[in-house]
Amino acid sequence: MRSLFALIVACGLAVPALAADDKPKEKPSPEETFKRLDKNGDGKLSLEEFKGKRQGEKATKAEETFKKKDKDSDGFLTLDEYKAKLGKAK
């Protein structure tokens, strides 16, 4: 019984220590994400760079989003186009 109590106390002390190290991850800024997606470093995103490894329905959704964000229809997203919010269709 004493061993069980010692084990419970030890676990109780270890859990807060683990939680203290478990800081929530900060979400990367749009600029950081854009830079990570821009594989060739040309300062703009192609459709392929924007889609990444997405497949199926996720790739289709990414293509739709890309087309909506590509305001000048040049086939690339600038940082400004990438950061722009998409309006909700009514």
Secondary structure, 3 states (H helix, E strand, C coil): CHHHHHHHHHHHHHHHHHHHHCCCCCCCCHHHHHHHHCCCCCCCEEHHHHHCCCCCHHHHHHHHHHHHHCCCCCCEECHHHHHCCCCCCC
